[in-house]
Amino acid sequence: MIGRLTGKVLAHEEDGAIVVDVAGVGYEVTVPLGTVGRASTDDTGRTTLYVHTHAREDQLVLFGFATIGDRVAFRTLIGVSSVGPKTAIAVLGALPAPDLARAISAKDVSKLTSVPGIGKKTAERLLLELRDKIALAGVVPPTDGAPTAGRAPQAAPALSTAELTISALTRMGYKQTEAERAVNALGDKADKAPLTEVVREALALLAK
């Protein structure tokens, strides 16, 4: 399984794939629109992509992403009923992981239906199945803290950033021990840095 590629982008194919030269080997990778521009590039012009290897009966297809969050969002999307890789790539081409998380959090059907190939029924299914999985994208959208109309505000549990990160990782499918090990490896930063940054760095450790 290929999890990451770092090399020079040699070509952009008409079908949305790119060719990445890694040590003389050209890998054909399908990427969401705008991925190459957002991906990390070093001083030598080499671009790093986080890869999902999709196995079919007769071939292996590589999907590449600018961030770990985008890759996690892709894997979450293809876990939704009737959403395949092609649709997931289209969604992330229009809505990178942070924007997708915000759209799901806001229950913004119109934002989802603006993606080519996403109708109202599919958009509503995405909202339903992803509403409890926003953290899978490595993003926790901001909330205004306003109480629901007609209800008294309730105090939230005083969980630490480290505890919230472990909870998010286990909801992504990681084992409790794996999540705890990744968070512990971040040291004091796990409780001092913003939650989104801690989740992102923990995911990076787990991806190694």
VOGU-3710 file (C-alpha; in Angstrom, 3 decimals, decimal comma):
1> migrltgkvl> 0,000/0,000/0,000  1,242/3,483/-0,888  0,525/6,146/1,735  2,584/9,089/0,527  4,478/10,217/-2,557  7,032/12,999/-2,909  8,209/13,851/-6,401  7,916/16,224/-9,333  4,589/16,584/-11,121  5,339/15,847/-14,769
11> aheedgaivv> 1,923/15,962/-16,399  -1,735/16,766/-15,896  -4,017/14,290/-17,666  -7,393/15,190/-19,163  -9,221/12,834/-16,811  -7,995/14,720/-13,723  -5,004/12,493/-13,001  -1,437/13,713/-12,680  1,870/11,906/-13,188  4,356/12,199/-10,329
21> dvagvgyevt> 7,991/11,284/-10,924  9,429/9,624/-7,819  13,044/8,514/-8,274  12,500/7,892/-11,974  9,172/6,070/-11,601  6,060/7,832/-12,860  3,001/7,308/-10,674  -0,412/8,173/-12,094  -2,453/9,728/-9,296  -6,043/10,996/-9,411
31> vplgtvgras> -6,420/14,198/-7,407  -9,201/16,646/-6,549  -9,203/19,952/-8,411  -6,688/22,393/-6,939  -4,676/19,751/-5,068  -1,299/20,463/-6,655  -1,582/24,171/-5,897  -2,371/23,504/-2,234  0,126/20,689/-1,672  3,454/21,196/0,070
41> tddtgrttly> 6,369/21,747/-2,344  10,031/21,836/-1,332  12,874/23,985/-2,694  13,639/21,452/-5,427  10,094/21,546/-6,777  9,071/18,183/-5,348  5,452/17,965/-4,254  4,201/15,783/-1,413  0,857/14,024/-1,773  -0,920/11,884/0,799
51> vhtharedql> -2,163/8,816/-1,026  -5,098/6,458/-0,713  -4,555/3,173/-2,557  -7,855/1,912/-3,935  -7,855/-1,758/-4,886  -10,047/-2,973/-7,725  -10,335/-6,465/-9,140  -8,022/-5,739/-12,059  -5,944/-2,755/-10,917  -4,776/-0,448/-8,161
61> vlfgfatigd> -5,825/3,203/-8,374  -3,962/5,916/-6,481  -5,802/8,969/-5,169  -3,659/11,860/-3,946  -4,404/14,728/-1,567  -2,737/17,938/-0,462  -3,283/17,258/3,242  -3,885/14,348/5,560  -7,237/15,933/6,390  -8,324/15,755/2,752
71> rvafrtligv> -7,346/12,086/2,608  -9,282/11,296/5,782  -12,280/13,197/4,393  -12,047/11,136/1,174  -12,006/7,887/3,117  -14,980/9,057/5,128  -16,910/10,047/2,013  -16,435/6,709/0,242  -17,803/5,052/3,371  -21,146/6,720/2,713
81> ssvgpktaia> -23,737/4,637/0,877  -23,754/5,269/-2,903  -20,716/7,576/-2,781  -17,810/6,211/-4,789  -14,277/7,534/-5,311  -15,231/9,620/-8,350  -17,946/11,445/-6,417  -15,700/11,883/-3,378  -12,977/13,424/-5,567  -15,527/15,823/-7,061
91> vlgalpapdl> -16,707/16,865/-3,585  -13,172/17,540/-2,354  -12,343/19,394/-5,564  -15,065/21,886/-4,709  -14,878/21,637/-0,916  -11,499/20,806/0,657  -11,744/19,153/4,081  -12,189/22,372/6,158  -14,925/23,686/3,831  -16,668/20,315/3,760
101> araisakdvs> -16,610/20,186/7,569  -18,160/23,640/7,773  -20,846/22,757/5,225  -21,755/19,601/7,160  -21,775/21,495/10,458  -24,038/24,196/9,020  -26,288/21,621/7,280  -25,726/23,568/4,064  -27,490/21,499/1,418  -27,024/24,205/-1,222
111> kltsvpgigk> -23,255/24,131/-0,765  -23,193/20,373/-1,344  -25,565/20,441/-4,317  -23,289/23,020/-5,960  -20,820/20,159/-6,507  -21,271/18,607/-9,976  -22,941/15,209/-9,660  -24,348/15,820/-6,173  -28,151/15,999/-6,126  -30,383/16,917/-3,227
121> ktaerlllel> -30,884/13,315/-2,067  -27,149/12,611/-2,038  -26,492/15,909/-0,247  -29,045/15,054/2,428  -27,486/11,603/2,835  -24,065/13,194/3,297  -25,424/15,549/5,938  -27,082/12,673/7,758  -24,151/10,249/7,696  -21,347/12,776/8,215
131> rdkialagvv> -22,890/14,997/10,864  -21,193/13,047/13,665  -17,951/12,579/11,746  -16,842/16,152/11,140  -13,698/15,569/13,189  -12,662/12,954/10,645  -11,537/15,786/8,416  -9,200/17,003/11,129  -11,282/20,141/11,480  -13,586/21,298/14,234
141> pptdgaptag> -15,704/24,143/12,828  -16,225/27,134/15,097  -19,541/27,469/16,891  -21,122/30,663/18,125  -22,029/29,177/21,495  -25,639/30,361/21,203  -28,155/28,192/23,098  -30,892/26,420/21,182  -34,131/28,387/21,187  -36,426/27,368/24,021
151> rapqaapals> -33,739/25,451/25,863  -31,529/26,450/28,716  -27,799/26,292/27,926  -26,004/23,347/29,443  -22,443/23,300/30,678  -20,084/21,336/28,468  -17,798/18,740/30,011  -14,417/20,211/30,863  -12,360/17,932/28,639  -8,750/18,768/27,886
161> taeltisalt> -7,508/19,236/24,326  -5,636/15,939/24,600  -8,801/14,113/25,678  -10,814/15,704/22,862  -8,145/14,671/20,369  -8,134/11,067/21,591  -11,923/11,007/21,326  -11,786/12,347/17,752  -9,158/9,786/16,724  -11,070/6,831/18,146
171> rmgykqteae> -14,178/7,997/16,262  -12,070/7,914/13,123  -11,454/4,210/13,705  -8,093/4,274/15,450  -7,643/2,091/18,529  -7,657/3,800/21,915  -4,031/2,777/22,494  -2,959/4,158/19,100  -4,717/7,457/19,753  -3,216/7,797/23,213
181> ravnalgdka> 0,272/6,975/21,922  0,041/9,627/19,191  -1,225/12,281/21,604  1,390/11,417/24,216  4,091/11,768/21,565  3,092/15,418/21,137  4,041/16,133/24,750  2,922/19,439/26,290  1,739/20,653/22,897  -1,237/18,300/23,139
191> dkapltevvr> -2,832/20,571/25,732  -1,391/23,938/24,744  -1,948/24,089/20,976  -5,352/24,637/19,295  -7,454/21,493/18,945  -7,398/21,507/15,134  -3,585/21,654/15,148  -3,292/18,847/17,705  -5,654/16,590/15,710  -3,746/17,323/12,506
201> ealallak> -0,351/16,544/14,031  -1,641/13,386/15,727  -2,984/12,195/12,369  0,415/12,873/10,818  2,079/10,687/13,436  -0,435/7,893/12,893  0,123/8,048/9,123  3,853/7,314/9,426
//
